[in-house]
């Protein structure tokens, strides 16, 4: 394992590309290998054991691509079993929950933090448990917003329906008076302008994508694995388990660059 190896990322679909976007901004010399499990998306309603099995399957694939770090760029997969993945491989594997938690605790002034995520992530209580571990005096208000993922994947974010869904889902958090809101799904930053419109300017949105990219950079620096060459430009690879057309269309828009994706049927 050396600095020339890639960073591997996995998600149920396009949501993890929000982490890729932040890595491009923070670590422009790094090479990315990304796997979006679009054929089995969404992960949120699935049992944790099933999601854990899917994630381990994808991590095995990423390891064959000679990665130096794996980012489980999916809150549902992180909540389902990050310690299991970390125990199976001799390389750093990080999730997207803890970086967001630490940032939210630093920001909140009224000690009232909201968390939105998929059914699986919210049901796991992973965010609440970790927040209480670091800051027992903070109140946590959690809300599942499963339709957000479908709105993103179907390119319906900028529609009246999306605003209506957001208003309904976020109402309990507005009423709770949170001043900090964790976007507990990597799809959700793609709806951040809608969420911000509903929550208002006084509520700070915490993107797990941004915080996770910062965490990845810190780890690579500590291990002496951060790539610093920029002359040739890195070559990125994107893989999906379903038809690639929709993924490529959203990915090009989000990343503001040309990408190609290749369908892989995992064993």
C-alpha positions as CSV (number, residue, x, y, z in Angstrom):
1,X,0.0,0.0,0.0
2,X,1.5,3.3,-1.1
3,X,0.5,6.9,-1.9
4,X,-0.1,6.0,-5.5
5,X,-3.0,3.7,-4.6
6,X,-6.5,5.0,-5.0
7,X,-9.2,6.0,-2.4
8,X,-12.1,3.5,-2.6
9,X,-15.6,4.7,-1.9
10,X,-19.0,2.8,-1.8
11,X,-22.6,3.9,-1.6
12,X,-26.0,2.6,-2.5
13,X,-26.1,5.0,-5.5
14,X,-25.1,8.6,-6.3
15,X,-25.1,9.9,-2.8
16,X,-21.5,9.0,-2.1
17,X,-20.5,11.3,-5.0
18,X,-21.0,14.2,-2.6
19,X,-18.0,12.8,-0.7
20,X,-16.1,12.4,-4.0
21,X,-16.8,16.1,-4.7
22,X,-15.3,17.1,-1.4
23,X,-12.3,14.9,-2.0
24,X,-11.7,16.4,-5.4
25,X,-11.7,19.9,-3.7
26,X,-9.6,18.9,-0.7
27,X,-7.3,16.2,-2.3
28,X,-7.1,17.0,-6.0
29,X,-4.1,14.7,-6.6
30,X,-5.9,11.6,-5.3
31,X,-7.3,8.9,-7.6
32,X,-10.8,7.6,-6.9
33,X,-12.4,4.2,-7.3
34,X,-16.1,4.4,-6.6
35,X,-18.8,1.7,-6.5
36,X,-22.5,2.7,-6.5
37,X,-24.8,-0.3,-5.7
38,X,-27.6,1.1,-7.9
39,X,-29.2,-2.2,-8.6
40,X,-30.0,-2.7,-4.9
41,X,-30.6,0.9,-3.9
42,X,-32.1,2.1,-1.5
43,X,-30.3,0.6,1.5
44,X,-32.4,2.4,4.1
45,X,-35.4,0.1,4.3
46,X,-33.3,-3.1,4.3
47,X,-32.3,-5.1,7.4
48,X,-28.8,-4.3,8.8
49,X,-27.5,-7.8,8.2
50,X,-28.4,-7.5,4.5
51,X,-26.8,-4.1,4.1
52,X,-23.7,-5.3,5.9
53,X,-23.5,-8.2,3.5
54,X,-23.7,-5.9,0.5
55,X,-21.1,-3.5,1.9
56,X,-18.6,-6.3,2.6
57,X,-19.1,-7.6,-0.9
58,X,-18.3,-4.2,-2.4
59,X,-15.3,-3.7,-0.1
60,X,-13.9,-7.0,-1.3
61,X,-14.2,-5.6,-4.8
62,X,-12.5,-2.3,-3.9
63,X,-9.6,-4.2,-2.3
64,X,-9.0,-5.9,-5.7
65,X,-8.6,-2.4,-7.1
66,X,-5.6,-1.7,-4.9
67,X,-7.0,1.0,-2.7
68,X,-5.2,2.5,0.3
69,X,-8.3,3.7,2.1
70,X,-12.0,2.8,2.0
71,X,-14.7,5.3,2.7
72,X,-18.1,3.8,3.5
73,X,-19.8,6.8,1.9
74,X,-23.3,5.6,3.0
75,X,-24.8,6.3,6.4
76,X,-27.0,3.1,6.2
77,X,-24.0,0.9,5.5
78,X,-21.9,2.7,8.2
79,X,-24.6,2.2,10.8
80,X,-25.1,-1.4,9.7
81,X,-21.6,-2.5,10.6
82,X,-18.5,-0.3,10.3
83,X,-16.6,-2.2,13.0
84,X,-17.2,-5.4,11.1
85,X,-15.6,-4.0,7.9
86,X,-12.7,-2.6,9.9
87,X,-12.0,-5.9,11.5
88,X,-11.7,-7.8,8.2
89,X,-9.1,-5.8,6.3
90,X,-5.6,-4.4,7.1
91,X,-6.3,-1.0,5.7
92,X,-8.0,2.1,7.1
93,X,-11.8,2.0,6.6
94,X,-13.9,5.0,7.7
95,X,-17.6,5.8,7.7
96,X,-19.6,9.0,7.5
97,X,-21.2,9.2,10.9
98,X,-18.5,10.1,13.4
99,X,-17.1,13.1,11.4
100,X,-20.5,14.7,11.1
101,X,-21.2,14.1,14.8
102,X,-18.0,15.8,15.9
103,X,-18.7,18.8,13.7
104,X,-22.3,19.2,14.9
105,X,-21.3,19.1,18.6
106,X,-18.7,21.8,17.9
107,X,-21.3,24.0,16.3
108,X,-24.5,23.8,18.4
109,X,-25.0,26.7,20.8
110,X,-28.4,25.6,22.2
111,X,-27.4,22.0,22.6
112,X,-30.2,20.8,20.4
113,X,-29.1,18.8,17.3
114,X,-31.4,17.4,14.6
115,X,-30.5,14.3,12.6
116,X,-32.2,13.3,9.3
117,X,-31.5,10.0,7.5
118,X,-32.9,6.8,6.1
119,X,-35.1,4.5,8.1
120,X,-32.2,2.2,8.7
121,X,-29.8,4.9,9.9
122,X,-32.4,6.5,12.2
123,X,-33.6,3.2,13.6
124,X,-30.0,2.2,14.5
125,X,-29.7,5.2,16.8
126,X,-26.1,5.4,15.7
127,X,-26.1,9.2,15.6
128,X,-27.9,9.7,18.9
129,X,-25.6,7.2,20.7
130,X,-22.4,8.8,19.4
131,X,-23.6,12.3,20.2
132,X,-24.5,11.3,23.7
133,X,-21.1,9.6,24.1
134,X,-19.3,12.8,23.3
135,X,-21.8,15.3,24.6
136,X,-24.3,13.8,27.2
137,X,-26.0,17.2,27.7
138,X,-27.0,17.6,24.1
139,X,-30.6,16.8,23.1
140,X,-31.0,14.9,19.8
141,X,-34.0,14.9,17.6
142,X,-34.0,12.3,14.8
143,X,-36.3,12.1,11.8
144,X,-36.3,9.6,9.0
145,X,-36.7,11.2,5.5
146,X,-36.7,8.2,3.2
147,X,-38.2,10.0,0.2
148,X,-35.2,12.3,-0.1
149,X,-33.1,9.5,-1.6
150,X,-35.7,8.7,-4.2
151,X,-36.0,12.4,-5.1
152,X,-32.3,12.6,-5.6
153,X,-31.9,9.4,-7.6
154,X,-34.9,10.3,-9.8
155,X,-33.6,13.9,-10.4
156,X,-36.7,15.5,-8.8
157,X,-35.0,17.7,-6.3
158,X,-36.0,21.0,-7.9
159,X,-39.7,20.4,-8.0
160,X,-42.7,21.6,-5.9
161,X,-43.1,18.0,-4.7
162,X,-39.6,18.0,-3.2
163,X,-40.3,21.1,-1.3
164,X,-43.6,19.7,0.0
165,X,-41.9,16.5,1.1
166,X,-39.2,18.5,2.9
167,X,-41.6,20.7,4.7
168,X,-43.5,17.6,6.0
169,X,-40.4,15.7,7.0
170,X,-38.6,18.6,8.6
171,X,-41.5,20.1,10.5
172,X,-40.9,18.2,13.8
173,X,-37.2,19.4,13.8
174,X,-38.3,23.0,13.3
175,X,-40.7,22.7,16.1
176,X,-38.0,21.2,18.3
177,X,-35.9,24.3,17.9
178,X,-32.7,22.7,16.7
179,X,-29.9,25.0,15.7
180,X,-27.8,22.3,14.0
181,X,-29.0,19.7,11.5
182,X,-26.9,16.7,10.5
183,X,-27.6,15.6,6.9
184,X,-27.3,11.9,7.9
185,X,-27.3,10.5,4.4
186,X,-24.8,11.3,1.7
187,X,-27.7,11.9,-0.8
188,X,-29.0,14.7,1.3
189,X,-26.4,17.4,0.5
190,X,-27.9,17.2,-3.0
191,X,-31.1,18.6,-1.4
192,X,-29.3,21.0,0.9
193,X,-30.8,24.1,-0.8
194,X,-34.3,22.7,-0.3
195,X,-33.6,21.7,3.3
196,X,-32.0,25.1,4.0
197,X,-35.1,26.9,2.6
198,X,-37.4,24.9,5.0
199,X,-35.2,25.1,8.1
200,X,-34.2,28.8,7.7
201,X,-30.8,30.6,7.9
202,X,-30.5,30.2,11.7
203,X,-30.0,26.4,11.4
204,X,-26.5,25.2,10.4
205,X,-26.5,22.2,8.1
206,X,-23.7,19.7,8.7
207,X,-22.7,17.7,5.6
208,X,-21.3,14.3,6.5
209,X,-19.6,14.4,3.0
210,X,-17.5,17.5,3.8
211,X,-16.5,16.3,7.2
212,X,-15.7,12.8,6.0
213,X,-13.4,14.2,3.3
214,X,-11.6,16.2,6.0
215,X,-11.2,13.0,8.0
216,X,-9.8,11.1,5.0
217,X,-7.2,13.8,4.5
218,X,-6.1,13.6,8.1
219,X,-5.7,9.9,8.0
220,X,-3.7,9.9,4.8
221,X,-1.4,12.6,6.2
222,X,-0.8,10.7,9.4
223,X,0.0,7.5,7.5
224,X,2.2,9.3,4.9
225,X,-0.1,8.1,2.1
226,X,-1.4,11.5,0.8
227,X,-0.7,11.9,-2.9
228,X,1.0,15.1,-3.8
229,X,1.7,14.8,-7.5
230,X,-0.6,16.8,-9.7
231,X,1.1,17.1,-13.0
232,X,-0.4,14.2,-14.9
233,X,-3.9,14.4,-13.2
234,X,-5.4,11.4,-11.6
235,X,-7.5,8.8,-13.5
236,X,-10.8,8.0,-11.7
237,X,-12.9,4.9,-12.0
238,X,-16.6,4.6,-11.4
239,X,-18.5,1.3,-11.1
240,X,-22.2,0.5,-10.6
241,X,-24.2,-2.6,-10.2
242,X,-27.1,-1.4,-12.3
243,X,-27.4,0.3,-15.7
244,X,-24.9,3.2,-15.7
245,X,-26.8,5.9,-17.7
246,X,-28.6,7.6,-14.9
247,X,-25.6,7.4,-12.6
248,X,-23.4,9.0,-15.2
249,X,-25.9,11.8,-15.9
250,X,-26.2,12.8,-12.3
251,X,-22.5,12.3,-11.7
252,X,-21.4,14.6,-14.5
253,X,-23.8,17.3,-13.2
254,X,-22.7,16.9,-9.6
255,X,-18.9,16.6,-10.2
256,X,-18.9,19.1,-13.1
257,X,-16.7,16.9,-15.2
258,X,-17.0,14.1,-17.7
259,X,-17.1,10.7,-16.1
260,X,-17.9,7.2,-17.3
261,X,-19.2,4.3,-15.3
262,X,-19.0,0.6,-15.9
263,X,-21.5,-2.0,-14.7
264,X,-20.1,-4.8,-12.6
265,X,-22.1,-7.8,-11.4
266,X,-20.7,-8.7,-8.1
267,X,-20.2,-12.4,-7.2
